[in-house]
Amino acid sequence: MNLSFIPAIDWIRNYKKSWLNGDLSAGLTVGVMLIPQGMAYSMLAGLPPIYGLYAVTIPLIIYAFLGTSRQLAVGPVAMVSLLIASGVGQLAEAGTETYIAYAIALALLVGIIQFSMGFFRLGFLVNFLSHPVVAGFTSAAAIIIGVSQFKHIFGVKASGEKFLDIVSQLYGQIANTNWITLAIGVAAVVVLVLIKKFSKKIPGPLVVVLIGILLVYFGGLTEAGVKVVGDIPSGLPSFMPPLFDLAVFQKLLPVALTISFVGFMESIAVAKAIQAKHKDYKLSANQELIALGASNIGGAFFQSFPVTGGFSRTAVNDQAGAKSGLASLISAALIILTLLFLTSYFYYLPNAVLAAIIVVAVYGLIDYKEAIHLWHTDRTDFVLFMSVFTGTLILGIEEGILLGVVLSLSVLIYRVSYPHYAQLGKVGQHGEFRNIKRFPEAVTDSEVMIIRFDAPIFFANLSYFRDKINDLFMKTPEARYLIIDAGPVSSIDSSGVHMFADLYTDLKNDGKTLLIANMIGPVRDALYKGGVMDKIGKHHFFMTVQKAFDFAKHGKENTDIAVASQRF
């Protein structure tokens, strides 16, 4: 059996009795959290609360066996739920049978995308979304999620997916506020915050759920207009193949891609943070994609909407002592018991309490500290953060993540097209060659120009490379030698090879000589195969800048010729 495909085999074979108490404690704690959270996030996604419980059974079990993280708690999360509401809400009315069918079909589509990415080892693609972009998007989405729940806390009607639309509708409905509902919602928020502050071991969401149910039941508050969850069907989710319609998949594809990327990023980020504290196992990004994909595919056949790893639950899982995937299996078992025997007790659960749980949960996702940090350390990344943050608030969730992708790629293209370069000078009589802008004491030679290019050389930055060389020669026209410190050049494409040939020819025609130092083997191989090394001359390649400089100044014999010809 393939251990790499089923990582659970490893922890099952090596399970220690000392892990059991931690797994049991963590499994029960997270299971208790998942009950109100699952229902709350299902409501946020525009689905009946029962589907939130379905989403934390089969997916949780599948991930326990296929995931490489032993603490990651998979289930509904606020971000994905809002994306579901945003994407599916454009195709059907929330809560209808068509809407539910589309949401479940979305889980299948997300699962197929994530599984395929993992199978074809495409986990690296998420790296194209930079951290400032993710932080800006997440912060804005958290605000939209929180504001979208105010309608339940105020007891009014409001819709919309954009921040300004939601705020405008809430403002128009403020006169219709149900004050009892508002009191319940605010009290739930206060209790959750206090519990979170003073004891992380107490399951705050469950506490406010129980208090809310008791208040409504014994106070007869439904007659006062307090909205409650109502009837929740009991029993396990039945096996039901999801809607498989290519036309529907085509309409759902944009939001499916967004959820696939955003969900995986959230999951792998928290998994990495927790794994750093545990050195007894390793994470695999591609296997995580396979595990999440399989969880969503399997869940779709048992009426689950898209799921991923959650920040708060995973942190609680780790703090409660989880050592293996058994903790997730125990959590799933507790949810199954709830589905079988306890759903009727949630009839009087106020919607305002579920909304309060979401508001408190997403508040922690507003990363204002990152914005402050970027302002002091990297203004470009700060502008990137604020652009995505503002764009997401104004344009909406899907548009915001699209803007983030475009900006990330734009910054990436700019940085690789205009990389750092430096003119070098010698520090001390027997010192090293350093950037003259950082080392004002560095001495340059009017006859020998030394430049370092700190990037791979390929078609996108060739013009910039040549322009900088030309600029330096214009400032020092008497220079007879150009030494390129090629140490930082990690790779070169065919366009770069041609550029070196043209550079050599142009310099030679001007009575100047090209010397190359520190070039690594693979780059030298490319020049050799392209015939450029022979054209330039192997005696013009050096192991160090100092040797190239000595050759230029004193005509010393190049002892590196044999090394250069070995092409390693």
Protein Blocks (a to p, Z undefined) as FASTA:
>chain_A
ZZklmmmlmmmmmpcfklmmmmmmmmmmmmmmmmmmmmmmmmmnopafklmmmmmmmmmm
mmmmmpmbfkbccdddfklmmmmmmmmmmmpcehiaklmmmmmmmmmmmmmmmmmmmmno
pmlmmmmpcfklmmmmmmmmmmmmmmmmmmmmnopacedjbfklmmmmmmmmmmmpcfkl
mmmmmmmmmmmmmmmmmomkbcfklmmmmmmmmmmmmnopmmnopacebjadedjddddd
ddddfklmmmmmmmmmmmmmmmmmmmmmmmmmmmmmpckbccdfklmmmmmmmmmmmmmm
nopacddddfklmmmmmmnopabfklmmmmmmmmmmmmmmmmmmmmmpcfklmmmmmmmm
mmmmmcfklmmmmmmmommlmmmmmmmmmmmmmnomklmmmmmmmmmmmmmmmmmmmccd
dddddehjklccddfklmmmbccdfkbccddddbdddfklmmmmmmmmmmmmmmmmmbcb
dcddfklmmbdcfklmmmmmmmmmmmmmnopacddehiafklmmmmmmnommmmnopklc
cfbfklmmmmmmnopacfklmmmmnoZZ
